């Protein structure tokens, strides 16, 4: 018997566009907000919207920057 995985997190932090693309192929992770944390300087706005990337930060970053990126997501999500 297959069990459906229950998730209890607000966002997924990824380190590359390819990881975000791969996550969007998995049904359980299709609608979770993504934070991209990578050393990329230029990124396509259309691509970030298509992949559901809610926030993007360059590395290295400080913990406070990561927290601010997550706060942006929490402000955009309806919490029930």
C-alpha positions as CSV (number, residue, x, y, z in Angstrom):
1,X,0.0,0.0,0.0
2,X,1.4,3.4,-1.0
3,X,1.3,6.1,1.6
4,X,1.0,9.7,0.5
5,X,3.8,11.8,2.0
6,X,2.6,14.5,4.3
7,X,4.6,17.7,4.2
8,X,4.7,20.3,6.9
9,X,7.0,23.0,5.6
10,X,6.5,26.4,4.2
11,X,9.0,26.5,1.4
12,X,11.8,24.5,-0.3
13,X,15.3,26.0,-0.5
14,X,17.2,24.9,-3.6
15,X,20.7,25.7,-4.9
16,X,20.1,25.6,-8.7
17,X,17.5,26.1,-11.4
18,X,17.8,22.5,-12.4
19,X,16.9,21.3,-8.9
20,X,13.8,23.6,-9.0
21,X,12.9,22.1,-12.4
22,X,13.3,18.6,-11.1
23,X,11.1,19.3,-8.0
24,X,8.3,20.6,-10.2
25,X,8.2,17.2,-11.9
26,X,7.3,15.6,-8.6
27,X,3.6,15.8,-7.8
28,X,4.0,16.2,-4.0
29,X,6.3,19.3,-4.6
30,X,4.6,20.9,-7.5
31,X,2.9,23.7,-5.5
32,X,5.4,24.4,-2.7
33,X,7.1,27.8,-2.9
34,X,10.8,27.7,-3.8
35,X,13.6,29.9,-2.5
36,X,16.6,29.8,-4.9
37,X,19.9,30.2,-3.0
38,X,22.6,30.3,-5.7
39,X,25.6,32.3,-6.9
40,X,23.8,33.2,-10.1
41,X,23.8,37.0,-10.8
42,X,21.3,37.1,-13.8
43,X,18.2,35.0,-13.9
44,X,15.1,35.2,-16.2
45,X,12.1,36.7,-14.4
46,X,9.8,34.5,-16.6
47,X,11.7,31.4,-15.6
48,X,11.4,32.2,-11.9
49,X,7.7,32.7,-12.3
50,X,7.2,29.6,-14.3
51,X,9.0,27.5,-11.7
52,X,7.3,29.1,-8.7
53,X,10.4,30.6,-7.3
54,X,9.1,33.1,-4.8
55,X,12.5,34.4,-3.6
56,X,16.0,34.5,-4.9
57,X,19.3,35.2,-3.0
58,X,22.9,35.1,-4.1
59,X,25.4,33.2,-2.1
60,X,27.2,33.7,0.1
61,X,24.5,35.2,2.2
62,X,23.9,36.0,5.8
63,X,21.4,34.2,8.0
64,X,19.4,37.3,8.3
65,X,19.1,37.5,4.5
66,X,17.8,34.0,4.3
67,X,15.3,34.8,7.0
68,X,14.1,37.8,5.1
69,X,13.7,35.7,2.0
70,X,11.5,33.3,3.8
71,X,9.5,36.1,5.3
72,X,8.7,37.3,1.8
73,X,7.2,33.8,1.1
74,X,5.2,33.7,4.3
75,X,3.7,37.1,3.4
76,X,2.5,35.7,0.1
77,X,1.1,32.4,1.3
78,X,-2.4,32.0,2.8
79,X,-1.9,30.4,6.1
80,X,-5.0,28.4,7.2
